[in-house]
Amino acid sequence: MEWKKADLHIHTPASADYQEPKVSYLDILRRAEERGLDIIAFTDHNTIRGYATMLQEIEGLELLERLNRLQPAEKEQLAEYRRLLNKILVLPGVEFTATLGFHILAIFPEDATVREIEHLLLRLNVPADKLDDGSTEVGATSDVLTAYREMARAGALVIAAHANSSHGVAMQGFDFGGQTKIAYTQDPNLHALEVTDLESGKRRSTASFYSGSKPE
């Protein structure tokens, strides 16, 4: 068995809150290479636009290559894309905002199309006029359990994003009962939790919640 190093929660300039809007997609791939990553997923907020933009950029360069119209800088850019994508698998994904603001990652196979993912977002009630916004707030969308189910049906790997945060399904800071937390974190259509406190020994840490030491 060969282990792979992955980061399945990466934003691009397609997310409205991205802090470095001038960063290129090649820059993102180079950073992934520097980190020794084998697999990454672009997971912009409620949009697949970042992944689609990278594909369009590559397709445009390949068209110029076929027409024998590549400029030297463009030839170098295309060669760099090919080198990096030969080393790093880039998966399409989204970070969906469900009802009450909970964030859920959907990671798709590499052969999933942009159109298929956009159709899923529409089924989850992301408005058509907001599909390219990359905003965390897109109005009244689907509830958490419906989102899990529809994402899984679409063939996605379903991950509760930063589950222990204020937008996470473990609902820290929300006055919900333990059964609701269990439903949101142990649904059969949910494949993984993303958490940031596994090494914490605090009483309210994610690890303590699942240790069996609490009656919830």
C-alpha positions in Angstrom: 0.0 0.0 0.0 1.3 3.4 -0.9 0.3 6.4 1.2 -0.6 9.7 -0.5 -0.5 13.2 1.0 -3.6 15.2 0.2 -5.2 18.6 1.0 -8.9 18.4 0.1 -9.8 21.9 1.2 -8.1 24.5 -1.0 -9.6 27.8 -2.0 -8.7 29.8 -5.1 -9.3 33.4 -6.2 -12.8 32.2 -7.2 -13.7 32.4 -3.5 -14.9 35.9 -2.6 -13.0 35.9 0.7 -9.7 34.7 -0.8 -6.9 36.9 0.6 -4.6 36.9 -2.4 -6.7 37.6 -5.5 -3.7 38.0 -7.8 -2.4 34.5 -7.1 -2.5 32.3 -10.3 -3.6 28.7 -10.5 0.0 27.8 -11.3 1.0 29.5 -8.1 -1.4 27.3 -6.2 -0.1 24.1 -7.9 3.5 25.2 -7.1 2.6 25.6 -3.4 1.1 22.2 -3.4 4.3 20.8 -4.9 6.4 22.6 -2.2 4.2 21.0 0.5 4.8 17.6 -1.0 1.1 17.0 -1.9 0.0 14.2 -4.2 -3.7 15.2 -4.3 -5.5 18.5 -3.9 -9.1 19.6 -4.3 -10.3 23.1 -5.2 -13.2 23.8 -2.9 -14.4 27.3 -3.4 -17.5 28.6 -1.6 -20.7 27.5 -3.4 -19.0 27.5 -6.8 -16.9 25.4 -9.1 -15.6 28.5 -11.0 -12.0 28.2 -9.7 -11.6 24.7 -11.0 -13.4 25.6 -14.3 -11.1 28.7 -14.7 -8.0 26.5 -14.5 -9.3 24.1 -17.0 -10.2 26.9 -19.4 -6.8 28.4 -19.0 -5.2 25.1 -19.9 -7.6 24.5 -22.8 -6.8 27.9 -24.2 -3.1 27.3 -24.1 -3.5 23.9 -25.8 -5.6 25.5 -28.5 -2.9 28.0 -29.2 -0.4 25.1 -29.3 -2.4 23.2 -31.9 -2.6 26.4 -34.0 1.1 26.9 -33.6 0.5 30.3 -32.1 2.0 29.9 -28.6 4.2 32.7 -27.5 7.4 31.8 -25.5 5.8 32.8 -22.2 2.7 30.8 -23.0 4.7 27.8 -24.0 6.5 27.9 -20.7 3.2 28.2 -18.8 1.7 25.2 -20.6 4.8 23.1 -19.9 4.7 24.1 -16.2 1.0 23.1 -16.0 1.8 19.7 -17.6 4.7 19.1 -15.3 2.8 19.9 -12.2 -0.4 18.1 -13.2 1.7 15.0 -13.9 2.8 15.1 -10.2 -0.4 16.3 -8.5 -3.9 15.1 -9.0 -6.4 18.1 -8.9 -9.9 17.1 -8.0 -13.0 19.3 -8.5 -14.9 20.2 -5.3 -17.0 22.8 -3.6 -17.5 24.1 -0.1 -21.3 24.3 0.3 -23.1 26.5 2.8 -26.1 24.6 4.2 -29.0 25.9 6.2 -27.9 27.7 9.4 -24.5 28.4 7.8 -22.9 24.9 8.2 -20.1 24.2 5.7 -19.8 20.9 3.8 -17.1 19.8 1.4 -18.0 17.8 -1.7 -15.0 16.3 -3.5 -15.6 14.8 -6.9 -13.8 12.3 -9.1 -11.5 13.8 -11.7 -13.9 12.9 -14.5 -16.8 14.8 -13.0 -17.8 17.7 -15.2 -18.3 21.3 -14.2 -21.9 21.1 -15.5 -22.7 18.2 -13.3 -21.4 19.9 -10.2 -23.3 23.1 -11.1 -26.5 21.1 -11.4 -25.9 19.7 -8.0 -25.5 23.2 -6.5 -28.7 24.2 -8.2 -30.5 21.2 -6.6 -29.1 22.3 -3.3 -30.8 25.7 -3.9 -27.8 27.8 -4.6 -29.4 30.5 -6.9 -28.3 30.4 -10.5 -27.2 34.0 -10.4 -24.8 33.3 -7.5 -23.1 30.2 -9.0 -20.0 32.3 -9.9 -19.9 34.6 -6.8 -17.8 32.4 -4.6 -19.7 33.8 -1.6 -20.2 32.0 1.8 -23.7 33.5 1.9 -26.1 32.5 -0.9 -29.5 32.6 0.8 -31.7 29.8 1.9 -30.2 26.5 0.8 -30.7 22.9 1.6 -30.4 21.5 5.1 -27.3 19.5 6.2 -28.7 16.0 5.9 -30.3 16.7 2.5 -26.9 18.1 1.3 -25.1 14.9 2.5 -27.6 12.7 0.6 -27.5 14.7 -2.6 -23.7 15.0 -2.6 -23.3 11.3 -2.0 -25.8 10.4 -4.8 -23.7 12.6 -7.1 -20.7 10.5 -6.4 -18.9 13.0 -4.1 -16.7 12.3 -1.1 -18.7 14.2 1.6 -16.7 15.9 4.3 -18.0 18.1 7.1 -15.7 21.2 6.8 -13.9 22.4 9.9 -16.5 20.5 12.0 -15.3 21.9 15.3 -15.5 25.6 14.2 -18.3 28.1 14.3 -19.5 26.9 10.9 -19.0 23.2 11.6 -21.6 20.6 12.1 -20.4 19.7 15.6 -22.1 23.0 16.4 -19.8 24.6 18.9 -21.6 27.6 20.2 -25.0 26.4 19.1 -27.6 25.4 21.6 -28.5 22.1 20.0 -29.0 18.8 21.8 -26.5 15.9 21.5 -28.8 13.9 19.2 -28.8 16.6 16.6 -25.0 16.7 16.7 -24.8 12.9 16.4 -27.2 13.1 13.4 -25.0 15.7 11.7 -21.7 14.0 12.4 -22.6 10.3 11.9 -25.0 10.3 9.0 -24.3 7.4 6.6 -23.9 9.8 3.7 -21.1 11.7 5.5 -17.7 10.2 4.8 -15.3 12.2 7.0 -15.0 15.1 9.4 -12.4 17.9 9.0 -11.3 19.0 12.4 -8.5 21.2 13.8 -8.2 20.0 17.4 -7.5 16.3 17.4 -4.5 16.8 19.6 -6.3 18.9 22.1 -7.0 17.5 25.6 -9.7 20.0 26.4 -13.0 18.8 27.7 -14.9 20.2 24.7 -12.6 18.9 22.1 -13.7 16.8 19.1 -11.8 13.8 20.4 -13.6 14.0 23.8 -16.9 14.2 22.1 -16.3 10.9 20.4 -14.5 9.2 23.2 -17.6 7.9 24.9 -16.9 9.9 28.0 -19.9 12.2 27.5 -23.5 11.0 27.8 -24.4 12.6 24.5 
